Amino acid sequence: MALKATIYKVELTVSDMDRHYYETHKLTVAKHPSETDERLMVRLLAFALNAHEHLEMTKGLSTDDEPDIWQKSLSDELELWVALGLPSEKLVRQSCGKARDVIIYAYGGRTAEMWWEKIKNSTTRFDNLKVVNITPKDTAALADLARRTMKLQVNIQDGEVMVGVDDSVVYLTPETWKEAG
């Protein structure tokens, strides 16, 4: 019997002083059976960092040709492609060809550093690609916040991020490895 996704109900309040974006998103997030709490929370963090009224979670792990999060224009053009983890060089190239902007949120510590060393030279030609690293300490702290039902508060200012659930708060600073443009 196949395992089913676990459903998470998230009320995500984003206060992004850097982009002057202040909104609450009510999300129903399906956590794939092979997805960890760490990856789920990185996905929610990535959503908060790019929050927009047209931003959507996709099928993610269950499809190879979709990012984890995307934003489409009203005419159905891909404006933003957000991928998590350590995608192959081929997938990075394809993503950069499909979307106006691509952001990869890498995590995994030393494994992520080795992945970046391997592919960074081949990414210099992509002006629409941004690569951001989240440290293992930060992803572990985020994973501890995961709840099936949660009110998640994310405050962003000067590149610093505060993530809170109930009385627990995590402070983190995503590290930009490659800036778009």
N, C-alpha and C positions, 0 to 999 in steps of 0.2 A: 504494500500500500504506500502510495506517495505521501510524503510529508506536505502539510499545507503551510502557507505563510501565516505568520502571527501578525495580528492587526494591532497597531499602536494608534491611539488617539492623542494628537498633540495640538495644544493651543500655543502657537509660537508668536511671541511678541518681540518685534525687532525695533530697536531704537538705534539707528545708524547715524551718528552725528557726522561721520565723514561724508556720507552721501545725502544727508538730510531726508532720510527715509524712516517713517514711523508708522508701523502698521501691525495688526494682529492677523495671523493666518491660522485658520482651523484646518489641520491636516489629518487625513487618515492615511497612515503609512503602513504598507505591507512589508514585513520583514521576512525575506526569503529564508527558507530553512537553513541554508548554508551561511547566512549572514550573521556576523557577530554583533553584539551590542556596540562594540567599538566602531564598526563600519556604519551602523545605523546612526550613531550620534555624529560621526563625521559627515554623513549625508545631511543631517539636520543642520549642522554647522555651516556646511557649504550652501544650503538653501538660505540660511539667515544672512550670510555674507553677500549673497547676490539677490536678496529679496526684491521682488518686483510683482506687480499685479498679474503679469502674464507668465511668471515662473511656475513650472510644474515638475513634480516628481514623475519619472517614467517607470516602465516595468523593470528597469535596472538590470539586476543579475540574470533575469530570466530571458533577456534578449541581447544578442551580440551587436546589433546595428543601431542601438539607441544608447545615449548617455544615461547617467544616473538622474540628471536634472537637465531640463532644457527650457528655453524661452523662445517662443515663436511669435512672429509678427502677426498682425491681423490678416495678412495675405499668405500666412502659413510658411513664411521663410524662417529658417533657423537663425535666430539672432545670437543665442548663447548655448553652448554645449559644455556641460560640466561633468567631468569624469572623476571618479575616485580611484585611488590605488596606484598601480604601476602598469599603465597600458603599454602595449607593444608599440614599437616605433611605427609599424604599419598603421595601427589604429590611430595614433597621434596624427599621422599624415592625412589619413582619411577624414578625421574629425575636422582638421584645419581646412580641408577642402569643402566640407559640407556647411560649416557655420561661420558667421561673421566673426564671432569671438569664441575662443576655447579656453577653459580653465581646468587644469588638472590639480586636484588636491591629493598630493602624495602623502603616504604615511607608512610606517613600518620600520623606522629607525635606520639601522645600517643597511638593510635590504633596499630601502628607498634611496639612500645615498649612492649605493652601487648602481641601481637602475638609472639614476640621473647622470652619473658619470658616463655610463654606457651610451645614453641617447642624446645628451645635451648638445653635442656638436652638430647632430643632424637636425636639431630644432631651430637653429639660428635663422633659417630662411623664413620661418613662420612669424610674421609680424602680429598675427592675431592670436598667438598662444601665450598664456600665462601659466606658470607652474608655481604652486605654493606647497610648502611642506608643513606638516603638523607633527610635532615630536611625539615619541612613544609615551612620554610622561603625560602630555596633554590628552592624547587619545585614551589612555587608561583612565584618567580622571573623568573624561567625558562619559566613558562607558559606565562608570559607577553611578552616573546620574540617570541612566535609562530606566524608565518605568512604562508599563503598558498604557497608562493614562498619565499625561504630564502637561503641566503648564510651564513652558520653557520661556525664560526671559533672556534675550541676547542684547547686550549693549556693546556698541562698537564706537571707539573714539581713538583717533590717531594711530590706527592699525592695531590697537589693543582690543581684546575681546573678553567680555565677561559673560559667562553662561551660568544661569541660575535655574534650579528646580527646587521648589519648596525652600528649605533653609540651607541647601547646599549650593556653593558657588565655586566655579572654576574660572581662573584667569589664564588666558593664553595669548601668545603673540605668534600668529602664523608667519612663517618665514618665506619670503618671495625668492624663489630660485631663478625665475625668468619673468621679466616684465614684458607685457605685450607692447607693440608699437615700436 
